[in-house]
Amino acid sequence: MSTKLSRLYGMDIFTDSGKFIGNAQDFIVDLEGGEVSRILIEALPVGKDDAKKALREKSILYKNVKSVEDVIVVSKGPAVHSQ
């Protein structure tokens, strides 16, 4: 699957069972591999502890992305999700 990263910003994210998770707000890119590794449902905070918490609770591994069309469909969302 190949697409421009700019197209994904703001896209709705749903699980494959239809649960709304949030919107794609930020991305972690593996520069060596040239691939997105995580999608964040909120912007990555600046502080180290806050960034760790956001990666743990507010991000989705890109390997869990099943489809990117009008929305992003993932096999599972963040471990802890609160809106």
PDB file of N, CA, C and O in Angstrom:
ATOM      1  N   MET A   1       0.846  -1.163   0.000  1.00  0.00           N
ATOM      2  CA  MET A   1       0.000   0.000   0.000  1.00  0.00           C
ATOM      3  C   MET A   1       0.901   1.239   0.000  1.00  0.00           C
ATOM      4  O   MET A   1       1.813   1.344   0.821  1.00  0.00           O
ATOM      5  N   SER A   2       0.650   2.161  -0.906  1.00  0.00           N
ATOM      6  CA  SER A   2       1.460   3.367  -1.016  1.00  0.00           C
ATOM      7  C   SER A   2       0.541   4.575  -1.206  1.00  0.00           C
ATOM      8  O   SER A   2      -0.370   4.551  -2.033  1.00  0.00           O
ATOM      9  N   THR A   3       0.794   5.635  -0.424  1.00  0.00           N
ATOM     10  CA  THR A   3       0.013   6.861  -0.533  1.00  0.00           C
ATOM     11  C   THR A   3       0.831   8.017   0.021  1.00  0.00           C
ATOM     12  O   THR A   3       1.799   7.797   0.749  1.00  0.00           O
ATOM     13  N   LYS A   4       0.459   9.229  -0.311  1.00  0.00           N
ATOM     14  CA  LYS A   4       1.129  10.403   0.234  1.00  0.00           C
ATOM     15  C   LYS A   4       0.709  10.586   1.694  1.00  0.00           C
ATOM     16  O   LYS A   4      -0.473  10.498   2.028  1.00  0.00           O
ATOM     17  N   LEU A   5       1.677  10.837   2.540  1.00  0.00           N
ATOM     18  CA  LEU A   5       1.410  11.020   3.958  1.00  0.00           C
ATOM     19  C   LEU A   5       0.481  12.209   4.189  1.00  0.00           C
ATOM     20  O   LEU A   5      -0.372  12.154   5.075  1.00  0.00           O
ATOM     21  N   SER A   6       0.624  13.264   3.424  1.00  0.00           N
ATOM     22  CA  SER A   6      -0.212  14.454   3.601  1.00  0.00           C
ATOM     23  C   SER A   6      -1.699  14.139   3.411  1.00  0.00           C
ATOM     24  O   SER A   6      -2.550  14.837   3.963  1.00  0.00           O
ATOM     25  N   ARG A   7      -2.013  13.116   2.650  1.00  0.00           N
ATOM     26  CA  ARG A   7      -3.400  12.710   2.425  1.00  0.00           C
ATOM     27  C   ARG A   7      -4.030  12.116   3.692  1.00  0.00           C
ATOM     28  O   ARG A   7      -5.251  12.149   3.845  1.00  0.00           O
ATOM     29  N   LEU A   8      -3.215  11.580   4.592  1.00  0.00           N
ATOM     30  CA  LEU A   8      -3.714  10.895   5.777  1.00  0.00           C
ATOM     31  C   LEU A   8      -4.043  11.825   6.943  1.00  0.00           C
ATOM     32  O   LEU A   8      -4.829  11.463   7.819  1.00  0.00           O
ATOM     33  N   TYR A   9      -3.445  13.029   6.962  1.00  0.00           N
ATOM     34  CA  TYR A   9      -3.682  13.954   8.077  1.00  0.00           C
ATOM     35  C   TYR A   9      -5.165  14.271   8.217  1.00  0.00           C
ATOM     36  O   TYR A   9      -5.830  14.640   7.249  1.00  0.00           O
ATOM     37  N   GLY A  10      -5.670  14.121   9.435  1.00  0.00           N
ATOM     38  CA  GLY A  10      -7.063  14.443   9.718  1.00  0.00           C
ATOM     39  C   GLY A  10      -8.058  13.350   9.378  1.00  0.00           C
ATOM     40  O   GLY A  10      -9.241  13.476   9.695  1.00  0.00           O
ATOM     41  N   MET A  11      -7.599  12.269   8.734  1.00  0.00           N
ATOM     42  CA  MET A  11      -8.513  11.184   8.367  1.00  0.00           C
ATOM     43  C   MET A  11      -9.090  10.515   9.601  1.00  0.00           C
ATOM     44  O   MET A  11      -8.414  10.357  10.617  1.00  0.00           O
ATOM     45  N   ASP A  12     -10.365  10.120   9.492  1.00  0.00           N
ATOM     46  CA  ASP A  12     -10.994   9.344  10.554  1.00  0.00           C
ATOM     47  C   ASP A  12     -10.356   7.968  10.616  1.00  0.00           C
ATOM     48  O   ASP A  12      -9.991   7.391   9.591  1.00  0.00           O
ATOM     49  N   ILE A  13     -10.226   7.445  11.839  1.00  0.00           N
ATOM     50  CA  ILE A  13      -9.669   6.113  12.052  1.00  0.00           C
ATOM     51  C   ILE A  13     -10.726   5.262  12.747  1.00  0.00           C
ATOM     52  O   ILE A  13     -11.269   5.644  13.784  1.00  0.00           O
ATOM     53  N   PHE A  14     -11.008   4.093  12.155  1.00  0.00           N
ATOM     54  CA  PHE A  14     -11.974   3.148  12.704  1.00  0.00           C
ATOM     55  C   PHE A  14     -11.326   1.787  12.843  1.00  0.00           C
ATOM     56  O   PHE A  14     -10.422   1.432  12.087  1.00  0.00           O
ATOM     57  N   THR A  15     -11.808   1.017  13.836  1.00  0.00           N
ATOM     58  CA  THR A  15     -11.390  -0.382  13.905  1.00  0.00           C
ATOM     59  C   THR A  15     -12.166  -1.154  12.854  1.00  0.00           C
ATOM     60  O   THR A  15     -13.163  -0.663  12.326  1.00  0.00           O
ATOM     61  N   ASP A  16     -11.710  -2.358  12.550  1.00  0.00           N
ATOM     62  CA  ASP A  16     -12.417  -3.167  11.562  1.00  0.00           C
ATOM     63  C   ASP A  16     -13.787  -3.635  12.061  1.00  0.00           C
ATOM     64  O   ASP A  16     -14.579  -4.178  11.291  1.00  0.00           O
ATOM     65  N   SER A  17     -14.063  -3.422  13.353  1.00  0.00           N
ATOM     66  CA  SER A  17     -15.394  -3.730  13.873  1.00  0.00           C
ATOM     67  C   SER A  17     -16.295  -2.491  13.884  1.00  0.00           C
ATOM     68  O   SER A  17     -17.435  -2.560  14.343  1.00  0.00           O
ATOM     69  N   GLY A  18     -15.788  -1.357  13.381  1.00  0.00           N
ATOM     70  CA  GLY A  18     -16.595  -0.153  13.222  1.00  0.00           C
ATOM     71  C   GLY A  18     -16.494   0.878  14.327  1.00  0.00           C
ATOM     72  O   GLY A  18     -17.210   1.878  14.288  1.00  0.00           O
ATOM     73  N   LYS A  19     -15.627   0.674  15.319  1.00  0.00           N
ATOM     74  CA  LYS A  19     -15.483   1.637  16.412  1.00  0.00           C
ATOM     75  C   LYS A  19     -14.613   2.814  15.972  1.00  0.00           C
ATOM     76  O   LYS A  19     -13.510   2.626  15.458  1.00  0.00           O
ATOM     77  N   PHE A  20     -15.126   4.033  16.181  1.00  0.00           N
ATOM     78  CA  PHE A  20     -14.362   5.241  15.871  1.00  0.00           C
ATOM     79  C   PHE A  20     -13.285   5.431  16.918  1.00  0.00           C
ATOM     80  O   PHE A  20     -13.565   5.410  18.117  1.00  0.00           O
ATOM     81  N   ILE A  21     -12.047   5.618  16.468  1.00  0.00           N
ATOM     82  CA  ILE A  21     -10.917   5.803  17.383  1.00  0.00           C
ATOM     83  C   ILE A  21     -10.527   7.273  17.499  1.00  0.00           C
ATOM     84  O   ILE A  21     -10.232   7.752  18.594  1.00  0.00           O
ATOM     85  N   GLY A  22     -10.523   7.981  16.390  1.00  0.00           N
ATOM     86  CA  GLY A  22     -10.114   9.383  16.384  1.00  0.00           C
ATOM     87  C   GLY A  22      -9.680   9.788  14.986  1.00  0.00           C
ATOM     88  O   GLY A  22     -10.040   9.151  13.996  1.00  0.00           O
ATOM     89  N   ASN A  23      -8.906  10.852  14.925  1.00  0.00           N
ATOM     90  CA  ASN A  23      -8.388  11.356  13.652  1.00  0.00           C
ATOM     91  C   ASN A  23      -6.874  11.288  13.646  1.00  0.00           C
ATOM     92  O   ASN A  23      -6.233  11.460  14.683  1.00  0.00           O
ATOM     93  N   ALA A  24      -6.308  11.040  12.491  1.00  0.00           N
ATOM     94  CA  ALA A  24      -4.852  10.990  12.340  1.00  0.00           C
ATOM     95  C   ALA A  24      -4.293  12.398  12.500  1.00  0.00           C
ATOM     96  O   ALA A  24      -4.518  13.260  11.650  1.00  0.00           O
ATOM     97  N   GLN A  25      -3.563  12.631  13.589  1.00  0.00           N
ATOM     98  CA  GLN A  25      -3.038  13.961  13.902  1.00  0.00           C
ATOM     99  C   GLN A  25      -1.537  14.091  13.687  1.00  0.00           C
ATOM    100  O   GLN A  25      -1.038  15.183  13.411  1.00  0.00           O
ATOM    101  N   ASP A  26      -0.824  12.992  13.812  1.00  0.00           N
ATOM    102  CA  ASP A  26       0.629  13.035  13.690  1.00  0.00           C
ATOM    103  C   ASP A  26       1.121  11.648  13.310  1.00  0.00           C
ATOM    104  O   ASP A  26       0.382  10.669  13.422  1.00  0.00           O
ATOM    105  N   PHE A  27       2.353  11.563  12.866  1.00  0.00           N
ATOM    106  CA  PHE A  27       2.910  10.291  12.399  1.00  0.00           C
ATOM    107  C   PHE A  27       4.344  10.142  12.867  1.00  0.00           C
ATOM    108  O   PHE A  27       5.071  11.127  12.998  1.00  0.00           O
ATOM    109  N   ILE A  28       4.746   8.911  13.118  1.00  0.00           N
ATOM    110  CA  ILE A  28       6.138   8.588  13.397  1.00  0.00           C
ATOM    111  C   ILE A  28       6.640   7.853  12.158  1.00  0.00           C
ATOM    112  O   ILE A  28       6.057   6.853  11.738  1.00  0.00           O
ATOM    113  N   VAL A  29       7.722   8.358  11.580  1.00  0.00           N
ATOM    114  CA  VAL A  29       8.264   7.788  10.350  1.00  0.00           C
ATOM    115  C   VAL A  29       9.635   7.188  10.622  1.00  0.00           C
ATOM    116  O   VAL A  29      10.495   7.832  11.223  1.00  0.00           O
ATOM    117  N   ASP A  30       9.831   5.970  10.184  1.00  0.00           N
ATOM    118  CA  ASP A  30      11.135   5.308  10.237  1.00  0.00           C
ATOM    119  C   ASP A  30      11.901   5.784   9.003  1.00  0.00           C
ATOM    120  O   ASP A  30      11.662   5.306   7.894  1.00  0.00           O
ATOM    121  N   LEU A  31      12.819   6.723   9.202  1.00  0.00           N
ATOM    122  CA  LEU A  31      13.539   7.311   8.076  1.00  0.00           C
ATOM    123  C   LEU A  31      14.450   6.305   7.380  1.00  0.00           C
ATOM    124  O   LEU A  31      14.620   6.361   6.162  1.00  0.00           O
ATOM    125  N   GLU A  32      15.031   5.393   8.136  1.00  0.00           N
ATOM    126  CA  GLU A  32      15.898   4.384   7.523  1.00  0.00           C
ATOM    127  C   GLU A  32      15.101   3.429   6.649  1.00  0.00           C
ATOM    128  O   GLU A  32      15.528   3.070   5.552  1.00  0.00           O
ATOM    129  N   GLY A  33      13.940   3.022   7.145  1.00  0.00           N
ATOM    130  CA  GLY A  33      13.101   2.091   6.392  1.00  0.00           C
ATOM    131  C   GLY A  33      12.193   2.783   5.393  1.00  0.00           C
ATOM    132  O   GLY A  33      11.653   2.142   4.491  1.00  0.00           O
ATOM    133  N   GLY A  34      12.020   4.109   5.554  1.00  0.00           N
ATOM    134  CA  GLY A  34      11.167   4.861   4.650  1.00  0.00           C
ATOM    135  C   GLY A  34       9.691   4.536   4.811  1.00  0.00           C
ATOM    136  O   GLY A  34       8.921   4.608   3.852  1.00  0.00           O
ATOM    137  N   GLU A  35       9.295   4.172   6.049  1.00  0.00           N
ATOM    138  CA  GLU A  35       7.913   3.767   6.291  1.00  0.00           C
ATOM    139  C   GLU A  35       7.353   4.456   7.528  1.00  0.00           C
ATOM    140  O   GLU A  35       8.084   4.818   8.450  1.00  0.00           O
ATOM    141  N   VAL A  36       6.034   4.626   7.522  1.00  0.00           N
ATOM    142  CA  VAL A  36       5.346   5.108   8.716  1.00  0.00           C
ATOM    143  C   VAL A  36       5.340   3.962   9.721  1.00  0.00           C
ATOM    144  O   VAL A  36       5.016   2.830   9.363  1.00  0.00           O
ATOM    145  N   SER A  37       5.694   4.240  10.973  1.00  0.00           N
ATOM    146  CA  SER A  37       5.662   3.181  11.979  1.00  0.00           C
ATOM    147  C   SER A  37       4.471   3.334  12.931  1.00  0.00           C
ATOM    148  O   SER A  37       3.978   2.340  13.463  1.00  0.00           O
ATOM    149  N   ARG A  38       4.006   4.567  13.149  1.00  0.00           N
ATOM    150  CA  ARG A  38       2.862   4.797  14.033  1.00  0.00           C
ATOM    151  C   ARG A  38       2.015   5.964  13.537  1.00  0.00           C
ATOM    152  O   ARG A  38       2.513   6.900  12.911  1.00  0.00           O
ATOM    153  N   ILE A  39       0.727   5.880  13.834  1.00  0.00           N
ATOM    154  CA  ILE A  39      -0.207   6.991  13.626  1.00  0.00           C
ATOM    155  C   ILE A  39      -0.636   7.453  15.016  1.00  0.00           C
ATOM    156  O   ILE A  39      -1.019   6.639  15.856  1.00  0.00           O
ATOM    157  N   LEU A  40      -0.571   8.754  15.252  1.00  0.00           N
ATOM    158  CA  LEU A  40      -1.001   9.304  16.535  1.00  0.00           C
ATOM    159  C   LEU A  40      -2.357   9.972  16.383  1.00  0.00           C
ATOM    160  O   LEU A  40      -2.626  10.630  15.378  1.00  0.00           O
ATOM    161  N   ILE A  41      -3.217   9.799  17.397  1.00  0.00           N
ATOM    162  CA  ILE A  41      -4.534  10.422  17.352  1.00  0.00           C
ATOM    163  C   ILE A  41      -4.545  11.765  18.080  1.00  0.00           C
ATOM    164  O   ILE A  41      -5.595  12.386  18.246  1.00  0.00           O
ATOM    165  N   GLU A  42      -3.379  12.196  18.504  1.00  0.00           N
ATOM    166  CA  GLU A  42      -3.169  13.564  18.974  1.00  0.00           C
ATOM    167  C   GLU A  42      -1.710  13.912  18.663  1.00  0.00           C
ATOM    168  O   GLU A  42      -0.866  13.029  18.512  1.00  0.00           O
ATOM    169  N   ALA A  43      -1.436  15.202  18.571  1.00  0.00           N
ATOM    170  CA  ALA A  43      -0.074  15.621  18.253  1.00  0.00           C
ATOM    171  C   ALA A  43       0.892  15.112  19.320  1.00  0.00           C
ATOM    172  O   ALA A  43       0.550  15.063  20.502  1.00  0.00           O
ATOM    173  N   LEU A  44       2.076  14.742  18.909  1.00  0.00           N
ATOM    174  CA  LEU A  44       3.085  14.235  19.835  1.00  0.00           C
ATOM    175  C   LEU A  44       3.565  15.371  20.741  1.00  0.00           C
ATOM    176  O   LEU A  44       4.088  16.372  20.249  1.00  0.00           O
ATOM    177  N   PRO A  45       3.393  15.227  22.061  1.00  0.00           N
ATOM    178  CA  PRO A  45       3.838  16.269  22.990  1.00  0.00           C
ATOM    179  C   PRO A  45       5.360  16.407  22.993  1.00  0.00           C
ATOM    180  O   PRO A  45       6.082  15.508  22.561  1.00  0.00           O
ATOM    181  N   VAL A  46       5.831  17.554  23.488  1.00  0.00           N
ATOM    182  CA  VAL A  46       7.255  17.843  23.503  1.00  0.00           C
ATOM    183  C   VAL A  46       7.983  17.130  24.642  1.00  0.00           C
ATOM    184  O   VAL A  46       9.077  16.606  24.433  1.00  0.00           O
ATOM    185  N   GLY A  47       7.403  17.099  25.829  1.00  0.00           N
ATOM    186  CA  GLY A  47       8.070  16.496  26.987  1.00  0.00           C
ATOM    187  C   GLY A  47       8.254  14.996  26.843  1.00  0.00           C
ATOM    188  O   GLY A  47       7.401  14.309  26.282  1.00  0.00           O
ATOM    189  N   LYS A  48       9.371  14.490  27.351  1.00  0.00           N
ATOM    190  CA  LYS A  48       9.712  13.071  27.215  1.00  0.00           C
ATOM    191  C   LYS A  48       8.646  12.158  27.820  1.00  0.00           C
ATOM    192  O   LYS A  48       8.212  11.204  27.175  1.00  0.00           O
ATOM    193  N   ASP A  49       8.224  12.440  29.049  1.00  0.00           N
ATOM    194  CA  ASP A  49       7.229  11.585  29.710  1.00  0.00           C
ATOM    195  C   ASP A  49       5.879  11.659  29.006  1.00  0.00           C
ATOM    196  O   ASP A  49       5.206  10.643  28.829  1.00  0.00           O
ATOM    197  N   ASP A  50       5.485  12.878  28.602  1.00  0.00           N
ATOM    198  CA  ASP A  50       4.223  13.036  27.885  1.00  0.00           C
ATOM    199  C   ASP A  50       4.271  12.341  26.523  1.00  0.00           C
ATOM    200  O   ASP A  50       3.279  11.754  26.090  1.00  0.00           O
ATOM    201  N   ALA A  51       5.412  12.407  25.853  1.00  0.00           N
ATOM    202  CA  ALA A  51       5.568  11.744  24.556  1.00  0.00           C
ATOM    203  C   ALA A  51       5.470  10.231  24.710  1.00  0.00           C
ATOM    204  O   ALA A  51       4.829   9.561  23.900  1.00  0.00           O
ATOM    205  N   LYS A  52       6.109   9.689  25.757  1.00  0.00           N
ATOM    206  CA  LYS A  52       6.024   8.240  26.010  1.00  0.00           C
ATOM    207  C   LYS A  52       4.581   7.813  26.249  1.00  0.00           C
ATOM    208  O   LYS A  52       4.128   6.793  25.728  1.00  0.00           O
ATOM    209  N   LYS A  53       3.864   8.610  27.047  1.00  0.00           N
ATOM    210  CA  LYS A  53       2.467   8.288  27.347  1.00  0.00           C
ATOM    211  C   LYS A  53       1.617   8.348  26.072  1.00  0.00           C
ATOM    212  O   LYS A  53       0.773   7.479  25.854  1.00  0.00           O
ATOM    213  N   ALA A  54       1.830   9.353  25.238  1.00  0.00           N
ATOM    214  CA  ALA A  54       1.073   9.474  23.989  1.00  0.00           C
ATOM    215  C   ALA A  54       1.367   8.294  23.063  1.00  0.00           C
ATOM    216  O   ALA A  54       0.455   7.759  22.432  1.00  0.00           O
ATOM    217  N   LEU A  55       2.626   7.887  22.978  1.00  0.00           N
ATOM    218  CA  LEU A  55       2.968   6.734  22.129  1.00  0.00           C
ATOM    219  C   LEU A  55       2.317   5.458  22.646  1.00  0.00           C
ATOM    220  O   LEU A  55       1.926   4.593  21.862  1.00  0.00           O
ATOM    221  N   ARG A  56       2.202   5.345  23.941  1.00  0.00           N
ATOM    222  CA  ARG A  56       1.614   4.155  24.554  1.00  0.00           C
ATOM    223  C   ARG A  56       0.087   4.162  24.447  1.00  0.00           C
ATOM    224  O   ARG A  56      -0.520   3.126  24.176  1.00  0.00           O
ATOM    225  N   GLU A  57      -0.538   5.335  24.661  1.00  0.00           N
ATOM    226  CA  GLU A  57      -1.988   5.397  24.803  1.00  0.00           C
ATOM    227  C   GLU A  57      -2.720   6.031  23.630  1.00  0.00           C
ATOM    228  O   GLU A  57      -3.921   5.817  23.471  1.00  0.00           O
ATOM    229  N   LYS A  58      -2.035   6.793  22.818  1.00  0.00           N
ATOM    230  CA  LYS A  58      -2.712   7.556  21.763  1.00  0.00           C
ATOM    231  C   LYS A  58      -2.121   7.304  20.377  1.00  0.00           C
ATOM    232  O   LYS A  58      -2.228   8.148  19.488  1.00  0.00           O
ATOM    233  N   SER A  59      -1.498   6.139  20.199  1.00  0.00           N
ATOM    234  CA  SER A  59      -0.944   5.839  18.883  1.00  0.00           C
ATOM    235  C   SER A  59      -1.308   4.431  18.453  1.00  0.00           C
ATOM    236  O   SER A  59      -1.646   3.575  19.271  1.00  0.00           O
ATOM    237  N   ILE A  60      -1.232   4.218  17.169  1.00  0.00           N
ATOM    238  CA  ILE A  60      -1.569   2.934  16.560  1.00  0.00           C
ATOM    239  C   ILE A  60      -0.386   2.501  15.708  1.00  0.00           C
ATOM    240  O   ILE A  60       0.112   3.272  14.889  1.00  0.00           O
ATOM    241  N   LEU A  61       0.057   1.276  15.901  1.00  0.00           N
ATOM    242  CA  LEU A  61       1.127   0.751  15.051  1.00  0.00           C
ATOM    243  C   LEU A  61       0.641   0.685  13.608  1.00  0.00           C
ATOM    244  O   LEU A  61      -0.454   0.189  13.342  1.00  0.00           O
ATOM    245  N   TYR A  62       1.443   1.177  12.689  1.00  0.00           N
ATOM    246  CA  TYR A  62       1.016   1.187  11.290  1.00  0.00           C
ATOM    247  C   TYR A  62       0.845  -0.227  10.743  1.00  0.00           C
ATOM    248  O   TYR A  62       0.098  -0.434   9.787  1.00  0.00           O
ATOM    249  N   LYS A  63       1.528  -1.198  11.339  1.00  0.00           N
ATOM    250  CA  LYS A  63       1.356  -2.579  10.878  1.00  0.00           C
ATOM    251  C   LYS A  63      -0.068  -3.072  11.128  1.00  0.00           C
ATOM    252  O   LYS A  63      -0.485  -4.074  10.546  1.00  0.00           O
ATOM    253  N   ASN A  64      -0.830  -2.368  12.000  1.00  0.00           N
ATOM    254  CA  ASN A  64      -2.226  -2.724  12.261  1.00  0.00           C
ATOM    255  C   ASN A  64      -3.205  -2.073  11.290  1.00  0.00           C
ATOM    256  O   ASN A  64      -4.409  -2.308  11.385  1.00  0.00           O
ATOM    257  N   VAL A  65      -2.712  -1.260  10.358  1.00  0.00           N
ATOM    258  CA  VAL A  65      -3.575  -0.633   9.353  1.00  0.00           C
ATOM    259  C   VAL A  65      -3.956  -1.694   8.317  1.00  0.00           C
ATOM    260  O   VAL A  65      -3.100  -2.352   7.726  1.00  0.00           O
ATOM    261  N   LYS A  66      -5.259  -1.833   8.121  1.00  0.00           N
ATOM    262  CA  LYS A  66      -5.756  -2.808   7.154  1.00  0.00           C
ATOM    263  C   LYS A  66      -6.105  -2.159   5.821  1.00  0.00           C
ATOM    264  O   LYS A  66      -5.969  -2.778   4.766  1.00  0.00           O
ATOM    265  N   SER A  67      -6.560  -0.893   5.877  1.00  0.00           N
ATOM    266  CA  SER A  67      -7.019  -0.233   4.660  1.00  0.00           C
ATOM    267  C   SER A  67      -6.949   1.275   4.827  1.00  0.00           C
ATOM    268  O   SER A  67      -7.182   1.804   5.913  1.00  0.00           O
ATOM    269  N   VAL A  68      -6.624   1.960   3.736  1.00  0.00           N
ATOM    270  CA  VAL A  68      -6.660   3.422   3.696  1.00  0.00           C
ATOM    271  C   VAL A  68      -7.403   3.805   2.420  1.00  0.00           C
ATOM    272  O   VAL A  68      -6.867   3.704   1.317  1.00  0.00           O
ATOM    273  N   GLU A  69      -8.626   4.238   2.590  1.00  0.00           N
ATOM    274  CA  GLU A  69      -9.437   4.712   1.460  1.00  0.00           C
ATOM    275  C   GLU A  69     -10.006   6.075   1.863  1.00  0.00           C
ATOM    276  O   GLU A  69      -9.276   7.066   1.905  1.00  0.00           O
ATOM    277  N   ASP A  70     -11.310   6.125   2.160  1.00  0.00           N
ATOM    278  CA  ASP A  70     -11.930   7.355   2.659  1.00  0.00           C
ATOM    279  C   ASP A  70     -11.676   7.521   4.151  1.00  0.00           C
ATOM    280  O   ASP A  70     -11.725   8.633   4.676  1.00  0.00           O
ATOM    281  N   VAL A  71     -11.405   6.411   4.829  1.00  0.00           N
ATOM    282  CA  VAL A  71     -11.056   6.389   6.246  1.00  0.00           C
ATOM    283  C   VAL A  71      -9.896   5.418   6.411  1.00  0.00           C
ATOM    284  O   VAL A  71      -9.573   4.657   5.499  1.00  0.00           O
ATOM    285  N   ILE A  72      -9.274   5.452   7.584  1.00  0.00           N
ATOM    286  CA  ILE A  72      -8.225   4.483   7.918  1.00  0.00           C
ATOM    287  C   ILE A  72      -8.873   3.388   8.758  1.00  0.00           C
ATOM    288  O   ILE A  72      -9.499   3.675   9.778  1.00  0.00           O
ATOM    289  N   VAL A  73      -8.726   2.148   8.337  1.00  0.00           N
ATOM    290  CA  VAL A  73      -9.275   1.010   9.070  1.00  0.00           C
ATOM    291  C   VAL A  73      -8.113   0.234   9.670  1.00  0.00           C
ATOM    292  O   VAL A  73      -7.166  -0.133   8.974  1.00  0.00           O
ATOM    293  N   VAL A  74      -8.203  -0.012  10.984  1.00  0.00           N
ATOM    294  CA  VAL A  74      -7.136  -0.718  11.689  1.00  0.00           C
ATOM    295  C   VAL A  74      -7.690  -1.972  12.354  1.00  0.00           C
ATOM    296  O   VAL A  74      -8.876  -2.045  12.676  1.00  0.00           O
ATOM    297  N   SER A  75      -6.816  -2.961  12.557  1.00  0.00           N
ATOM    298  CA  SER A  75      -7.250  -4.195  13.203  1.00  0.00           C
ATOM    299  C   SER A  75      -7.422  -4.015  14.706  1.00  0.00           C
ATOM    300  O   SER A  75      -8.240  -4.696  15.325  1.00  0.00           O
ATOM    301  N   LYS A  76      -6.653  -3.102  15.295  1.00  0.00           N
ATOM    302  CA  LYS A  76      -6.850  -2.764  16.705  1.00  0.00           C
ATOM    303  C   LYS A  76      -6.303  -1.370  16.961  1.00  0.00           C
ATOM    304  O   LYS A  76      -5.360  -0.919  16.311  1.00  0.00           O
ATOM    305  N   GLY A  77      -6.922  -0.701  17.927  1.00  0.00           N
ATOM    306  CA  GLY A  77      -6.542   0.668  18.245  1.00  0.00           C
ATOM    307  C   GLY A  77      -5.528   0.728  19.361  1.00  0.00           C
ATOM    308  O   GLY A  77      -4.905  -0.278  19.701  1.00  0.00           O
ATOM    309  N   PRO A  78      -5.358   1.922  19.938  1.00  0.00           N
ATOM    310  CA  PRO A  78      -4.425   2.081  21.056  1.00  0.00           C
ATOM    311  C   PRO A  78      -4.836   1.208  22.228  1.00  0.00           C
ATOM    312  O   PRO A  78      -6.007   0.856  22.364  1.00  0.00           O
ATOM    313  N   ALA A  79      -3.879   0.859  23.072  1.00  0.00           N
ATOM    314  CA  ALA A  79      -4.146   0.012  24.232  1.00  0.00           C
ATOM    315  C   ALA A  79      -5.146   0.680  25.175  1.00  0.00           C
ATOM    316  O   ALA A  79      -6.036   0.018  25.708  1.00  0.00           O
ATOM    317  N   VAL A  80      -5.003   1.983  25.380  1.00  0.00           N
ATOM    318  CA  VAL A  80      -5.907   2.745  26.228  1.00  0.00           C
ATOM    319  C   VAL A  80      -6.424   3.882  25.395  1.00  0.00           C
ATOM    320  O   VAL A  80      -5.645   4.639  24.814  1.00  0.00           O
ATOM    321  N   HIS A  81      -7.746   4.014  25.328  1.00  0.00           N
ATOM    322  CA  HIS A  81      -8.314   5.090  24.516  1.00  0.00           C
ATOM    323  C   HIS A  81      -9.310   5.869  25.344  1.00  0.00           C
ATOM    324  O   HIS A  81     -10.248   5.301  25.902  1.00  0.00           O
ATOM    325  N   SER A  82      -9.103   7.170  25.422  1.00  0.00           N
ATOM    326  CA  SER A  82     -10.058   8.027  26.110  1.00  0.00           C
ATOM    327  C   SER A  82     -10.255   9.276  25.274  1.00  0.00           C
ATOM    328  O   SER A  82      -9.298   9.836  24.739  1.00  0.00           O
ATOM    329  N   GLN A  83     -11.505   9.711  25.166  1.00  0.00           N
ATOM    330  CA  GLN A  83     -11.786  10.909  24.382  1.00  0.00           C
ATOM    331  C   GLN A  83     -12.229  12.027  25.278  1.00  0.00           C
ATOM    332  O   GLN A  83     -12.514  13.125  24.801  1.00  0.00           O
TER     333      GLN A  83
END
